[in-house]
């Protein structure tokens, strides 16, 4: 089996350490990727520290993977050696099941997560992108366009899709007022994407410290949620609110900012 090198958590209390391990043998529908970059998602930290429970050690985190194809299986048709590609949170699933629906891939039968999971054989552990190579089923590999550098594009594979998915699902676009709660790793993605979709974007953040950044990314308005007047002024304003923060807040106060039949989506995951 192919030998890979990476960094692994060996238990919840220790820092990551160098780790050598075996990757599974590629199947005829697999793509082998040389990892060039991998984003650090906060969920990697949660998992490595077992803050959500269920962590399996040793663990090689990383699900914002960007790299170059080094080999492809005989049935692979979308990729060739040398292609610039990315891998997100999943690496395999059942592709022939009657209940399969690509629009709800996180509910697919036989879904295999990029790390802290087991392969389709039910016993081989999956290891993520904090490593020098990875083997992934073709359907879970994405192409990088030439105008997106791999290092800059890697976070799109988790933070990017986390915001793009609800924005698309709830039809953010011209004529829609969208509020993004929080301007961190997720929030700034939401501002850029909602603006690119043509929505009228407002940032709701604890303070105004990132106001200029918000405007540069496409926000039309920026309000401090530490100011009680914000919730009075903006009552009944938004078609869609996406909350990216992982701390406890007063949900009712934010729900009151929605128009009738508006939606609030929570994507920030607490410890």
Residue pairs with C-beta under 8 A, 6 or more apart in sequence:
1 22
1 23
1 24
1 25
2 22
2 23
2 25
2 26
2 32
2 133
2 135
3 20
3 21
3 22
3 23
4 20
4 21
4 22
4 23
4 127
4 131
4 132
4 133
4 134
5 18
5 19
5 20
5 21
5 131
5 132
6 18
6 19
6 21
6 60
6 127
6 128
6 130
6 131
6 132
7 16
7 17
7 18
7 19
7 60
7 130
7 131
8 16
8 17
8 18
8 19
8 21
8 57
8 58
8 59
8 60
8 127
8 130
9 16
9 47
9 48
9 49
9 55
9 57
9 58
9 59
9 61
10 17
10 57
10 58
11 57
12 48
12 49
12 50
12 55
13 49
16 48
16 61
16 130
19 58
19 60
21 58
21 60
21 127
21 131
23 127
23 133
23 134
23 135
24 119
24 124
24 135
26 32
26 71
26 73
26 135
27 73
27 137
28 73
28 74
28 75
28 76
29 73
29 75
29 76
29 137
29 138
29 139
30 72
30 73
30 76
30 135
30 136
30 137
30 138
31 69
31 71
31 72
31 73
31 76
31 79
31 85
31 135
31 136
31 137
31 138
31 141
32 69
32 70
32 71
32 72
32 133
32 134
32 135
33 65
33 67
33 68
33 69
33 70
33 85
33 87
33 133
33 134
33 135
33 136
33 141
34 67
34 68
34 69
34 70
34 132
34 133
35 65
35 66
35 67
35 129
35 131
35 132
35 133
35 134
36 66
36 67
36 68
36 150
36 151
37 65
37 66
37 67
37 150
37 151
37 154
38 62
38 64
38 65
38 66
38 128
38 129
38 130
38 154
39 62
39 64
39 154
39 155
39 157
39 158
39 159
40 62
40 64
41 63
41 64
41 155
41 158
41 159
41 185
42 185
42 246
43 63
43 158
43 269
44 61
44 62
44 63
44 128
44 130
45 51
46 52
46 269
46 271
47 55
47 59
47 61
47 115
47 116
48 55
48 59
48 61
49 55
51 271
52 271
54 116
55 116
56 116
56 125
59 115
59 116
59 127
60 115
60 127
60 128
60 129
60 130
60 131
61 115
61 116
61 128
61 129
61 130
62 114
62 115
62 128
62 129
62 130
62 131
63 87
63 88
63 89
63 113
63 114
63 115
63 128
63 129
63 157
63 158
64 86
64 88
64 129
64 154
64 155
64 156
64 157
64 158
64 159
65 86
65 87
65 88
65 114
65 128
65 129
65 134
65 154
65 157
66 84
66 85
66 86
66 144
66 150
66 151
66 153
66 154
66 157
67 84
67 85
67 86
67 87
67 133
67 134
67 150
68 82
68 83
68 84
68 85
69 79
69 80
69 81
69 82
69 83
69 85
70 81
70 133
71 81
72 79
72 80
72 81
72 138
73 138
75 138
76 138
77 138
78 138
78 141
78 143
79 85
79 138
79 141
79 143
83 143
84 143
84 144
84 146
84 150
85 141
85 142
85 143
85 144
86 141
86 142
86 143
86 144
86 150
86 153
86 154
86 156
86 157
87 114
87 129
87 134
87 136
87 140
87 141
87 142
87 157
88 114
88 140
88 142
88 157
88 158
88 161
89 106
89 113
89 114
89 157
89 158
90 105
90 106
90 111
90 112
90 113
90 114
90 140
91 112
91 113
91 114
91 126
91 134
91 135
91 136
91 137
91 140
92 110
92 111
92 112
92 119
92 120
92 136
92 137
92 140
93 100
93 105
93 108
93 109
93 110
93 111
93 112
93 137
93 139
93 140
94 100
94 108
94 109
94 110
95 137
95 139
97 108
97 109
97 110
99 108
99 109
100 108
100 109
101 107
101 108
105 111
110 120
112 118
112 119
112 120
112 126
113 126
114 126
114 128
114 129
114 134
115 126
115 127
115 128
115 129
116 126
116 128
117 125
117 126
118 124
118 125
118 126
119 125
119 126
127 134
128 134
142 157
144 150
144 153
148 156
155 185
155 189
156 189
159 185
159 186
159 189
160 189
160 193
162 186
162 189
162 267
163 186
163 189
163 190
163 193
163 194
163 242
163 244
163 267
164 189
164 193
166 240
166 242
166 265
166 267
167 178
167 190
167 193
167 194
167 197
167 199
167 240
167 242
168 197
170 239
170 240
170 263
170 265
172 178
172 193
172 194
172 197
172 199
172 240
173 197
173 198
173 199
174 198
174 199
175 200
176 199
176 200
176 239
176 240
177 199
177 200
177 202
177 237
177 238
177 239
177 240
177 259
178 190
178 194
178 199
178 200
178 201
178 202
178 238
178 239
178 240
178 241
178 242
179 201
179 202
179 203
179 204
179 234
179 237
179 238
179 240
179 241
179 242
179 257
180 187
180 190
180 191
180 194
180 201
180 202
180 203
180 204
180 219
180 242
180 244
181 187
181 204
181 205
181 225
181 241
181 242
181 243
181 244
181 245
181 249
181 254
182 204
182 205
182 243
182 244
182 245
182 268
183 191
183 203
183 205
183 210
183 213
183 214
184 244
184 245
186 244
186 267
186 268
187 203
187 205
187 244
187 245
188 213
188 214
188 217
190 242
190 244
191 201
191 203
191 214
191 217
191 218
191 219
192 217
192 218
194 201
194 218
195 201
195 217
195 218
195 219
196 218
199 240
200 220
201 218
201 219
201 220
201 221
202 219
202 220
202 221
202 222
202 223
202 234
202 237
202 238
203 210
203 211
203 214
203 219
203 221
203 222
203 223
204 223
204 225
204 230
204 241
204 254
204 257
205 214
205 222
205 223
205 224
205 225
206 224
206 225
206 226
207 224
207 226
208 222
208 224
211 222
214 222
215 222
223 230
223 233
223 234
224 230
225 231
225 249
231 253
231 256
231 257
234 257
235 256
235 257
236 256
236 257
236 258
236 259
236 260
237 257
237 258
237 259
238 257
238 258
238 259
238 262
239 258
239 259
239 262
239 263
240 262
240 263
240 264
240 265
241 254
241 257
241 258
241 262
241 263
241 264
241 265
242 264
242 265
242 267
243 249
243 254
243 264
243 265
243 266
243 267
243 268
244 267
244 268
245 268
246 268
246 269
246 270
246 271
247 268
247 270
248 270
251 264
254 264
255 264
258 264
